Amino acid sequence: MGWLEAIILGIVQGLTEFLPISSSAHQLIVGQLFLDGRDPGAAFTAVSQLGTETAVIVYFAKDIWRIISKWCLALVGKGKQDDPDVRMGWLVIVGSIP
C-alpha cells in the first residue's frame, strides 16, 4: 500500500469512525472501489482505529483527568459525592461492564 492509498483510507476512517456506521466496512468498500480492489488488511484497520482512539484521548485528556481525579477523591471521602464528574466516572464504569 502506498502513501496516497493510506492517506485516502485514513481520511475515510476519520470521517466515518464517529458515525453510527462501520468505519472498517467503509475502508473495505473504498479499497474495493478505488484502490485496485485490494483489502487494506486487518493490520492497517487496527492501526487506523488506534490512531482515532489516541486522538480522542489526547483531545479529551483534561476532561478525562478531571473525571478520574474527582472520582478518586470522592471514593476515599475527600470529594463531593454529588459532583457531576463523580457521577460521570461511575457511569463510565457501569457502562463498561459487559
Biopython code that builds the backbone (N, CA, C, O; Angstrom):
import numpy as np
from Bio.PDB.StructureBuilder import StructureBuilder

atoms = [
    (1, "MET", "N", (0.847, -1.169, 0.000)),
    (1, "MET", "CA", (0.000, 0.000, 0.000)),
    (1, "MET", "C", (0.894, 1.234, 0.000)),
    (1, "MET", "O", (1.843, 1.329, 0.778)),
    (2, "GLY", "N", (0.580, 2.166, -0.874)),
    (2, "GLY", "CA", (1.357, 3.392, -0.971)),
    (2, "GLY", "C", (0.846, 4.468, -0.022)),
    (2, "GLY", "O", (-0.171, 4.303, 0.652)),
    (3, "TRP", "N", (1.582, 5.568, 0.008)),
    (3, "TRP", "CA", (1.230, 6.683, 0.893)),
    (3, "TRP", "C", (-0.131, 7.275, 0.536)),
    (3, "TRP", "O", (-0.937, 7.557, 1.424)),
    (4, "LEU", "N", (-0.388, 7.462, -0.738)),
    (4, "LEU", "CA", (-1.655, 8.061, -1.158)),
    (4, "LEU", "C", (-2.838, 7.183, -0.750)),
    (4, "LEU", "O", (-3.862, 7.684, -0.285)),
    (5, "GLU", "N", (-2.689, 5.879, -0.927)),
    (5, "GLU", "CA", (-3.755, 4.957, -0.527)),
    (5, "GLU", "C", (-3.981, 5.013, 0.979)),
    (5, "GLU", "O", (-5.122, 5.020, 1.442)),
    (6, "ALA", "N", (-2.888, 5.053, 1.741)),
    (6, "ALA", "CA", (-3.000, 5.125, 3.202)),
    (6, "ALA", "C", (-3.671, 6.423, 3.637)),
    (6, "ALA", "O", (-4.476, 6.423, 4.569)),
    (7, "ILE", "N", (-3.350, 7.522, 2.974)),
    (7, "ILE", "CA", (-3.969, 8.807, 3.309)),
    (7, "ILE", "C", (-5.466, 8.768, 3.005)),
    (7, "ILE", "O", (-6.277, 9.230, 3.808)),
    (8, "ILE", "N", (-5.826, 8.220, 1.851)),
    (8, "ILE", "CA", (-7.248, 8.120, 1.490)),
    (8, "ILE", "C", (-7.999, 7.272, 2.512)),
    (8, "ILE", "O", (-9.075, 7.661, 2.967)),
    (9, "LEU", "N", (-7.448, 6.128, 2.872)),
    (9, "LEU", "CA", (-8.107, 5.259, 3.853)),
    (9, "LEU", "C", (-8.142, 5.906, 5.234)),
    (9, "LEU", "O", (-9.100, 5.713, 5.982)),
    (10, "GLY", "N", (-7.114, 6.667, 5.579)),
    (10, "GLY", "CA", (-7.108, 7.389, 6.849)),
    (10, "GLY", "C", (-8.197, 8.444, 6.907)),
    (10, "GLY", "O", (-8.839, 8.627, 7.941)),
    (11, "ILE", "N", (-8.405, 9.134, 5.804)),
    (11, "ILE", "CA", (-9.483, 10.126, 5.738)),
    (11, "ILE", "C", (-10.843, 9.444, 5.880)),
    (11, "ILE", "O", (-11.716, 9.936, 6.595)),
    (12, "VAL", "N", (-11.019, 8.323, 5.206)),
    (12, "VAL", "CA", (-12.274, 7.566, 5.332)),
    (12, "VAL", "C", (-12.477, 7.139, 6.783)),
    (12, "VAL", "O", (-13.585, 7.247, 7.309)),
    (13, "GLN", "N", (-11.426, 6.659, 7.431)),
    (13, "GLN", "CA", (-11.502, 6.252, 8.835)),
    (13, "GLN", "C", (-11.908, 7.433, 9.712)),
    (13, "GLN", "O", (-12.797, 7.309, 10.555)),
    (14, "GLY", "N", (-11.264, 8.560, 9.516)),
    (14, "GLY", "CA", (-11.560, 9.737, 10.329)),
    (14, "GLY", "C", (-12.970, 10.260, 10.137)),
    (14, "GLY", "O", (-13.596, 10.723, 11.091)),
    (15, "LEU", "N", (-13.474, 10.192, 8.921)),
    (15, "LEU", "CA", (-14.821, 10.698, 8.646)),
    (15, "LEU", "C", (-15.922, 9.761, 9.121)),
    (15, "LEU", "O", (-17.023, 10.218, 9.431)),
    (16, "THR", "N", (-15.653, 8.472, 9.183)),
    (16, "THR", "CA", (-16.717, 7.510, 9.484)),
    (16, "THR", "C", (-16.630, 6.877, 10.864)),
    (16, "THR", "O", (-17.565, 6.179, 11.257)),
    (17, "GLU", "N", (-15.565, 7.084, 11.614)),
    (17, "GLU", "CA", (-15.404, 6.408, 12.906)),
    (17, "GLU", "C", (-16.487, 6.795, 13.903)),
    (17, "GLU", "O", (-16.973, 5.939, 14.641)),
    (18, "PHE", "N", (-16.872, 8.052, 13.940)),
    (18, "PHE", "CA", (-17.795, 8.501, 14.973)),
    (18, "PHE", "C", (-19.248, 8.529, 14.520)),
    (18, "PHE", "O", (-20.124, 8.974, 15.261)),
    (19, "LEU", "N", (-19.500, 8.064, 13.329)),
    (19, "LEU", "CA", (-20.870, 7.940, 12.848)),
    (19, "LEU", "C", (-21.383, 6.540, 13.183)),
    (19, "LEU", "O", (-20.587, 5.615, 13.339)),
    (20, "PRO", "N", (-22.684, 6.376, 13.294)),
    (20, "PRO", "CA", (-23.220, 5.048, 13.624)),
    (20, "PRO", "C", (-23.196, 4.098, 12.423)),
    (20, "PRO", "O", (-24.188, 3.442, 12.105)),
    (21, "ILE", "N", (-22.049, 4.045, 11.776)),
    (21, "ILE", "CA", (-21.823, 3.149, 10.644)),
    (21, "ILE", "C", (-20.456, 2.511, 10.835)),
    (21, "ILE", "O", (-19.666, 2.979, 11.655)),
    (22, "SER", "N", (-20.175, 1.484, 10.116)),
    (22, "SER", "CA", (-18.918, 0.760, 10.286)),
    (22, "SER", "C", (-17.792, 1.417, 9.490)),
    (22, "SER", "O", (-17.810, 1.416, 8.259)),
    (23, "SER", "N", (-16.817, 1.977, 10.199)),
    (23, "SER", "CA", (-15.676, 2.581, 9.507)),
    (23, "SER", "C", (-14.817, 1.506, 8.843)),
    (23, "SER", "O", (-14.216, 1.750, 7.797)),
    (24, "SER", "N", (-14.758, 0.328, 9.440)),
    (24, "SER", "CA", (-13.985, -0.768, 8.846)),
    (24, "SER", "C", (-14.591, -1.201, 7.513)),
    (24, "SER", "O", (-13.871, -1.467, 6.551)),
    (25, "ALA", "N", (-15.909, -1.267, 7.468)),
    (25, "ALA", "CA", (-16.577, -1.637, 6.217)),
    (25, "ALA", "C", (-16.351, -0.572, 5.152)),
    (25, "ALA", "O", (-16.179, -0.895, 3.977)),
    (26, "HIS", "N", (-16.352, 0.681, 5.551)),
    (26, "HIS", "CA", (-16.109, 1.743, 4.576)),
    (26, "HIS", "C", (-14.684, 1.678, 4.039)),
    (26, "HIS", "O", (-14.455, 1.935, 2.858)),
    (27, "GLN", "N", (-13.727, 1.336, 4.895)),
    (27, "GLN", "CA", (-12.356, 1.167, 4.409)),
    (27, "GLN", "C", (-12.298, 0.036, 3.386)),
    (27, "GLN", "O", (-11.620, 0.150, 2.364)),
    (28, "LEU", "N", (-12.999, -1.036, 3.659)),
    (28, "LEU", "CA", (-13.036, -2.171, 2.729)),
    (28, "LEU", "C", (-13.691, -1.773, 1.406)),
    (28, "LEU", "O", (-13.197, -2.114, 0.331)),
    (29, "ILE", "N", (-14.802, -1.054, 1.496)),
    (29, "ILE", "CA", (-15.505, -0.623, 0.278)),
    (29, "ILE", "C", (-14.636, 0.319, -0.546)),
    (29, "ILE", "O", (-14.542, 0.168, -1.764)),
    (30, "VAL", "N", (-14.001, 1.291, 0.107)),
    (30, "VAL", "CA", (-13.124, 2.226, -0.614)),
    (30, "VAL", "C", (-11.963, 1.469, -1.248)),
    (30, "VAL", "O", (-11.566, 1.770, -2.374)),
    (31, "GLY", "N", (-11.421, 0.495, -0.535)),
    (31, "GLY", "CA", (-10.352, -0.327, -1.098)),
    (31, "GLY", "C", (-10.805, -1.080, -2.334)),
    (31, "GLY", "O", (-10.065, -1.186, -3.312)),
    (32, "GLN", "N", (-12.025, -1.604, -2.286)),
    (32, "GLN", "CA", (-12.561, -2.343, -3.432)),
    (32, "GLN", "C", (-12.853, -1.430, -4.617)),
    (32, "GLN", "O", (-12.599, -1.799, -5.764)),
    (33, "LEU", "N", (-13.380, -0.255, -4.347)),
    (33, "LEU", "CA", (-13.799, 0.640, -5.429)),
    (33, "LEU", "C", (-12.660, 1.454, -6.032)),
    (33, "LEU", "O", (-12.590, 1.628, -7.249)),
    (34, "PHE", "N", (-11.771, 1.952, -5.182)),
    (34, "PHE", "CA", (-10.797, 2.928, -5.655)),
    (34, "PHE", "C", (-9.341, 2.477, -5.604)),
    (34, "PHE", "O", (-8.488, 3.093, -6.243)),
    (35, "LEU", "N", (-9.048, 1.441, -4.875)),
    (35, "LEU", "CA", (-7.652, 1.045, -4.683)),
    (35, "LEU", "C", (-7.363, -0.305, -5.319)),
    (35, "LEU", "O", (-6.774, -1.180, -4.684)),
    (36, "ASP", "N", (-7.765, -0.477, -6.544)),
    (36, "ASP", "CA", (-7.499, -1.689, -7.319)),
    (36, "ASP", "C", (-8.077, -2.949, -6.691)),
    (36, "ASP", "O", (-7.536, -4.037, -6.884)),
    (37, "GLY", "N", (-9.160, -2.820, -5.948)),
    (37, "GLY", "CA", (-9.827, -3.976, -5.382)),
    (37, "GLY", "C", (-9.105, -4.633, -4.227)),
    (37, "GLY", "O", (-9.419, -5.766, -3.860)),
    (38, "ARG", "N", (-8.138, -3.933, -3.648)),
    (38, "ARG", "CA", (-7.370, -4.532, -2.556)),
    (38, "ARG", "C", (-7.987, -4.217, -1.200)),
    (38, "ARG", "O", (-8.456, -3.105, -0.955)),
    (39, "ASP", "N", (-7.975, -5.203, -0.339)),
    (39, "ASP", "CA", (-8.405, -5.048, 1.043)),
    (39, "ASP", "C", (-7.269, -4.369, 1.808)),
    (39, "ASP", "O", (-6.120, -4.794, 1.686)),
    (40, "PRO", "N", (-7.558, -3.325, 2.594)),
    (40, "PRO", "CA", (-6.477, -2.669, 3.323)),
    (40, "PRO", "C", (-5.842, -3.570, 4.379)),
    (40, "PRO", "O", (-4.719, -3.313, 4.814)),
    (41, "GLY", "N", (-6.532, -4.601, 4.788)),
    (41, "GLY", "CA", (-5.974, -5.552, 5.732)),
    (41, "GLY", "C", (-6.296, -5.219, 7.174)),
    (41, "GLY", "O", (-6.565, -4.070, 7.525)),
    (42, "ALA", "N", (-6.261, -6.251, 7.998)),
    (42, "ALA", "CA", (-6.599, -6.098, 9.410)),
    (42, "ALA", "C", (-5.591, -5.225, 10.142)),
    (42, "ALA", "O", (-5.966, -4.448, 11.020)),
    (43, "ALA", "N", (-4.321, -5.344, 9.792)),
    (43, "ALA", "CA", (-3.291, -4.554, 10.482)),
    (43, "ALA", "C", (-3.500, -3.064, 10.242)),
    (43, "ALA", "O", (-3.428, -2.274, 11.183)),
    (44, "PHE", "N", (-3.756, -2.668, 9.006)),
    (44, "PHE", "CA", (-3.982, -1.253, 8.708)),
    (44, "PHE", "C", (-5.237, -0.756, 9.414)),
    (44, "PHE", "O", (-5.243, 0.343, 9.969)),
    (45, "THR", "N", (-6.295, -1.551, 9.395)),
    (45, "THR", "CA", (-7.539, -1.162, 10.056)),
    (45, "THR", "C", (-7.320, -0.989, 11.553)),
    (45, "THR", "O", (-7.802, -0.020, 12.140)),
    (46, "ALA", "N", (-6.600, -1.914, 12.174)),
    (46, "ALA", "CA", (-6.337, -1.820, 13.612)),
    (46, "ALA", "C", (-5.510, -0.584, 13.946)),
    (46, "ALA", "O", (-5.811, 0.124, 14.907)),
    (47, "VAL", "N", (-4.483, -0.324, 13.166)),
    (47, "VAL", "CA", (-3.631, 0.840, 13.428)),
    (47, "VAL", "C", (-4.412, 2.133, 13.228)),
    (47, "VAL", "O", (-4.251, 3.072, 14.007)),
    (48, "SER", "N", (-5.245, 2.200, 12.210)),
    (48, "SER", "CA", (-6.023, 3.421, 11.981)),
    (48, "SER", "C", (-7.035, 3.638, 13.105)),
    (48, "SER", "O", (-7.302, 4.781, 13.475)),
    (49, "GLN", "N", (-7.596, 2.573, 13.648)),
    (49, "GLN", "CA", (-8.520, 2.723, 14.768)),
    (49, "GLN", "C", (-7.779, 3.118, 16.040)),
    (49, "GLN", "O", (-8.304, 3.891, 16.841)),
    (50, "LEU", "N", (-6.571, 2.603, 16.239)),
    (50, "LEU", "CA", (-5.761, 3.047, 17.378)),
    (50, "LEU", "C", (-5.426, 4.528, 17.254)),
    (50, "LEU", "O", (-5.402, 5.251, 18.250)),
    (51, "GLY", "N", (-5.172, 4.970, 16.039)),
    (51, "GLY", "CA", (-4.909, 6.388, 15.821)),
    (51, "GLY", "C", (-6.110, 7.243, 16.192)),
    (51, "GLY", "O", (-5.959, 8.309, 16.787)),
    (52, "THR", "N", (-7.292, 6.780, 15.843)),
    (52, "THR", "CA", (-8.511, 7.503, 16.192)),
    (52, "THR", "C", (-8.684, 7.569, 17.702)),
    (52, "THR", "O", (-8.988, 8.629, 18.250)),
    (53, "GLU", "N", (-8.490, 6.445, 18.373)),
    (53, "GLU", "CA", (-8.636, 6.414, 19.832)),
    (53, "GLU", "C", (-7.603, 7.301, 20.516)),
    (53, "GLU", "O", (-7.917, 7.980, 21.493)),
    (54, "THR", "N", (-6.383, 7.299, 20.011)),
    (54, "THR", "CA", (-5.339, 8.158, 20.576)),
    (54, "THR", "C", (-5.712, 9.626, 20.420)),
    (54, "THR", "O", (-5.525, 10.415, 21.346)),
    (55, "ALA", "N", (-6.233, 9.992, 19.269)),
    (55, "ALA", "CA", (-6.647, 11.379, 19.040)),
    (55, "ALA", "C", (-7.749, 11.793, 20.011)),
    (55, "ALA", "O", (-7.732, 12.914, 20.521)),
    (56, "VAL", "N", (-8.699, 10.910, 20.272)),
    (56, "VAL", "CA", (-9.785, 11.212, 21.205)),
    (56, "VAL", "C", (-9.240, 11.390, 22.616)),
    (56, "VAL", "O", (-9.627, 12.323, 23.319)),
    (57, "ILE", "N", (-8.345, 10.502, 23.032)),
    (57, "ILE", "CA", (-7.770, 10.594, 24.374)),
    (57, "ILE", "C", (-6.964, 11.876, 24.533)),
    (57, "ILE", "O", (-7.057, 12.535, 25.569)),
    (58, "VAL", "N", (-6.183, 12.239, 23.535)),
    (58, "VAL", "CA", (-5.403, 13.479, 23.601)),
    (58, "VAL", "C", (-6.334, 14.688, 23.655)),
    (58, "VAL", "O", (-6.113, 15.600, 24.452)),
    (59, "TYR", "N", (-7.358, 14.705, 22.828)),
    (59, "TYR", "CA", (-8.282, 15.838, 22.776)),
    (59, "TYR", "C", (-9.025, 16.015, 24.102)),
    (59, "TYR", "O", (-9.201, 17.140, 24.568)),
    (60, "PHE", "N", (-9.460, 14.916, 24.706)),
    (60, "PHE", "CA", (-10.235, 14.980, 25.939)),
    (60, "PHE", "C", (-9.396, 14.722, 27.190)),
    (60, "PHE", "O", (-9.961, 14.416, 28.240)),
    (61, "ALA", "N", (-8.088, 14.834, 27.116)),
    (61, "ALA", "CA", (-7.208, 14.493, 28.241)),
    (61, "ALA", "C", (-7.553, 15.272, 29.504)),
    (61, "ALA", "O", (-7.599, 14.689, 30.587)),
    (62, "LYS", "N", (-7.797, 16.567, 29.390)),
    (62, "LYS", "CA", (-8.127, 17.374, 30.577)),
    (62, "LYS", "C", (-9.431, 16.913, 31.210)),
    (62, "LYS", "O", (-9.527, 16.800, 32.432)),
    (63, "ASP", "N", (-10.426, 16.649, 30.389)),
    (63, "ASP", "CA", (-11.711, 16.182, 30.911)),
    (63, "ASP", "C", (-11.573, 14.808, 31.557)),
    (63, "ASP", "O", (-12.125, 14.564, 32.630)),
    (64, "ILE", "N", (-10.843, 13.921, 30.908)),
    (64, "ILE", "CA", (-10.638, 12.573, 31.452)),
    (64, "ILE", "C", (-9.919, 12.654, 32.792)),
    (64, "ILE", "O", (-10.310, 11.986, 33.750)),
    (65, "TRP", "N", (-8.870, 13.469, 32.864)),
    (65, "TRP", "CA", (-8.114, 13.611, 34.113)),
    (65, "TRP", "C", (-8.996, 14.191, 35.215)),
    (65, "TRP", "O", (-8.933, 13.734, 36.356)),
    (66, "ARG", "N", (-9.823, 15.199, 34.889)),
    (66, "ARG", "CA", (-10.704, 15.817, 35.879)),
    (66, "ARG", "C", (-11.699, 14.793, 36.421)),
    (66, "ARG", "O", (-11.927, 14.728, 37.629)),
    (67, "ILE", "N", (-12.286, 14.002, 35.544)),
    (67, "ILE", "CA", (-13.259, 12.996, 35.973)),
    (67, "ILE", "C", (-12.593, 11.941, 36.844)),
    (67, "ILE", "O", (-13.134, 11.568, 37.886)),
    (68, "ILE", "N", (-11.429, 11.457, 36.433)),
    (68, "ILE", "CA", (-10.721, 10.434, 37.216)),
    (68, "ILE", "C", (-10.324, 10.968, 38.578)),
    (68, "ILE", "O", (-10.522, 10.294, 39.588)),
    (69, "SER", "N", (-9.762, 12.180, 38.620)),
    (69, "SER", "CA", (-9.293, 12.715, 39.904)),
    (69, "SER", "C", (-10.457, 12.984, 40.850)),
    (69, "SER", "O", (-10.358, 12.669, 42.036)),
    (70, "LYS", "N", (-11.553, 13.554, 40.365)),
    (70, "LYS", "CA", (-12.701, 13.809, 41.242)),
    (70, "LYS", "C", (-13.347, 12.512, 41.695)),
    (70, "LYS", "O", (-13.806, 12.414, 42.833)),
    (71, "TRP", "N", (-13.389, 11.515, 40.818)),
    (71, "TRP", "CA", (-13.958, 10.227, 41.199)),
    (71, "TRP", "C", (-13.121, 9.577, 42.294)),
    (71, "TRP", "O", (-13.663, 9.046, 43.263)),
    (72, "CYS", "N", (-11.794, 9.619, 42.139)),
    (72, "CYS", "CA", (-10.907, 9.029, 43.149)),
    (72, "CYS", "C", (-11.028, 9.749, 44.486)),
    (72, "CYS", "O", (-11.058, 9.103, 45.533)),
    (73, "LEU", "N", (-11.099, 11.089, 44.465)),
    (73, "LEU", "CA", (-11.260, 11.846, 45.709)),
    (73, "LEU", "C", (-12.581, 11.500, 46.387)),
    (73, "LEU", "O", (-12.623, 11.346, 47.608)),
    (74, "ALA", "N", (-13.647, 11.377, 45.627)),
    (74, "ALA", "CA", (-14.941, 11.019, 46.204)),
    (74, "ALA", "C", (-14.923, 9.594, 46.741)),
    (74, "ALA", "O", (-15.596, 9.290, 47.725)),
    (75, "LEU", "N", (-14.167, 8.736, 46.108)),
    (75, "LEU", "CA", (-14.092, 7.338, 46.536)),
    (75, "LEU", "C", (-13.462, 7.208, 47.917)),
    (75, "LEU", "O", (-13.869, 6.356, 48.707)),
    (76, "VAL", "N", (-12.467, 8.049, 48.215)),
    (76, "VAL", "CA", (-11.802, 7.994, 49.524)),
    (76, "VAL", "C", (-12.418, 8.969, 50.518)),
    (76, "VAL", "O", (-11.909, 9.121, 51.628)),
    (77, "GLY", "N", (-13.512, 9.634, 50.134)),
    (77, "GLY", "CA", (-14.233, 10.501, 51.057)),
    (77, "GLY", "C", (-13.734, 11.928, 51.123)),
    (77, "GLY", "O", (-14.122, 12.656, 52.037)),
    (78, "LYS", "N", (-12.905, 12.358, 50.212)),
    (78, "LYS", "CA", (-12.370, 13.718, 50.240)),
    (78, "LYS", "C", (-13.009, 14.623, 49.186)),
    (78, "LYS", "O", (-12.622, 15.783, 49.050)),
    (79, "GLY", "N", (-13.959, 14.109, 48.461)),
    (79, "GLY", "CA", (-14.634, 14.898, 47.432)),
    (79, "GLY", "C", (-16.133, 14.808, 47.597)),
    (79, "GLY", "O", (-16.634, 13.991, 48.368)),
    (80, "LYS", "N", (-16.853, 15.656, 46.866)),
    (80, "LYS", "CA", (-18.316, 15.655, 46.938)),
    (80, "LYS", "C", (-18.874, 14.482, 46.133)),
    (80, "LYS", "O", (-18.489, 14.262, 44.985)),
    (81, "GLN", "N", (-19.766, 13.750, 46.743)),
    (81, "GLN", "CA", (-20.376, 12.598, 46.079)),
    (81, "GLN", "C", (-21.362, 13.011, 44.985)),
    (81, "GLN", "O", (-21.622, 12.245, 44.057)),
    (82, "ASP", "N", (-21.910, 14.228, 45.098)),
    (82, "ASP", "CA", (-22.923, 14.656, 44.134)),
    (82, "ASP", "C", (-22.340, 15.467, 42.973)),
    (82, "ASP", "O", (-23.086, 16.078, 42.208)),
    (83, "ASP", "N", (-21.033, 15.474, 42.842)),
    (83, "ASP", "CA", (-20.370, 16.186, 41.745)),
    (83, "ASP", "C", (-20.691, 15.484, 40.416)),
    (83, "ASP", "O", (-20.630, 14.256, 40.345)),
    (84, "PRO", "N", (-21.028, 16.238, 39.370)),
    (84, "PRO", "CA", (-21.325, 15.619, 38.070)),
    (84, "PRO", "C", (-20.156, 14.799, 37.504)),
    (84, "PRO", "O", (-20.380, 13.807, 36.810)),
    (85, "ASP", "N", (-18.922, 15.202, 37.793)),
    (85, "ASP", "CA", (-17.773, 14.431, 37.311)),
    (85, "ASP", "C", (-17.663, 13.088, 38.024)),
    (85, "ASP", "O", (-17.260, 12.095, 37.418)),
    (86, "VAL", "N", (-18.019, 13.052, 39.301)),
    (86, "VAL", "CA", (-18.028, 11.783, 40.039)),
    (86, "VAL", "C", (-19.090, 10.861, 39.441)),
    (86, "VAL", "O", (-18.856, 9.671, 39.236)),
    (87, "ARG", "N", (-20.257, 11.435, 39.169)),
    (87, "ARG", "CA", (-21.327, 10.642, 38.542)),
    (87, "ARG", "C", (-20.877, 10.112, 37.182)),
    (87, "ARG", "O", (-21.131, 8.954, 36.849)),
    (88, "MET", "N", (-20.211, 10.956, 36.400)),
    (88, "MET", "CA", (-19.723, 10.525, 35.083)),
    (88, "MET", "C", (-18.739, 9.368, 35.234)),
    (88, "MET", "O", (-18.773, 8.419, 34.451)),
    (89, "GLY", "N", (-17.860, 9.444, 36.239)),
    (89, "GLY", "CA", (-16.922, 8.350, 36.489)),
    (89, "GLY", "C", (-17.643, 7.037, 36.748)),
    (89, "GLY", "O", (-17.276, 5.999, 36.198)),
    (90, "TRP", "N", (-18.674, 7.090, 37.590)),
    (90, "TRP", "CA", (-19.448, 5.882, 37.864)),
    (90, "TRP", "C", (-20.182, 5.394, 36.618)),
    (90, "TRP", "O", (-20.254, 4.191, 36.367)),
    (91, "LEU", "N", (-20.723, 6.323, 35.844)),
    (91, "LEU", "CA", (-21.444, 5.926, 34.629)),
    (91, "LEU", "C", (-20.519, 5.265, 33.607)),
    (91, "LEU", "O", (-20.919, 4.322, 32.925)),
    (92, "VAL", "N", (-19.291, 5.757, 33.503)),
    (92, "VAL", "CA", (-18.326, 5.129, 32.590)),
    (92, "VAL", "C", (-18.003, 3.717, 33.058)),
    (92, "VAL", "O", (-17.914, 2.793, 32.250)),
    (93, "ILE", "N", (-17.828, 3.554, 34.367)),
    (93, "ILE", "CA", (-17.523, 2.222, 34.909)),
    (93, "ILE", "C", (-18.691, 1.267, 34.659)),
    (93, "ILE", "O", (-18.492, 0.156, 34.168)),
    (94, "VAL", "N", (-19.901, 1.695, 34.995)),
    (94, "VAL", "CA", (-21.079, 0.840, 34.805)),
    (94, "VAL", "C", (-21.298, 0.553, 33.317)),
    (94, "VAL", "O", (-21.653, -0.565, 32.943)),
    (95, "GLY", "N", (-21.084, 1.561, 32.474)),
    (95, "GLY", "CA", (-21.258, 1.374, 31.040)),
    (95, "GLY", "C", (-20.215, 0.469, 30.411)),
    (95, "GLY", "O", (-20.406, -0.022, 29.298)),
    (96, "SER", "N", (-19.111, 0.244, 31.116)),
    (96, "SER", "CA", (-18.042, -0.615, 30.596)),
    (96, "SER", "C", (-18.221, -2.080, 30.968)),
    (96, "SER", "O", (-17.502, -2.945, 30.467)),
    (97, "ILE", "N", (-19.171, -2.355, 31.840)),
    (97, "ILE", "CA", (-19.423, -3.743, 32.241)),
    (97, "ILE", "C", (-20.099, -4.468, 31.076)),
    (97, "ILE", "O", (-21.115, -4.001, 30.562)),
    (98, "PRO", "N", (-19.541, -5.608, 30.659)),
    (98, "PRO", "CA", (-20.145, -6.321, 29.521)),
    (98, "PRO", "C", (-21.483, -6.951, 29.870)),
    (98, "PRO", "O", (-22.110, -7.581, 29.018)),
]
sb = StructureBuilder()
sb.init_structure("model")
sb.init_model(0)
sb.init_chain("A")
sb.init_seg("    ")
for serial, (resi, resn, name, xyz) in enumerate(atoms, 1):
    if name == "N":
        sb.init_residue(resn, " ", resi, " ")
    sb.init_atom(name, np.array(xyz, "f"), 0.0, 1.0, " ", f" {name:<3s}", serial, name[0])
structure = sb.get_structure()
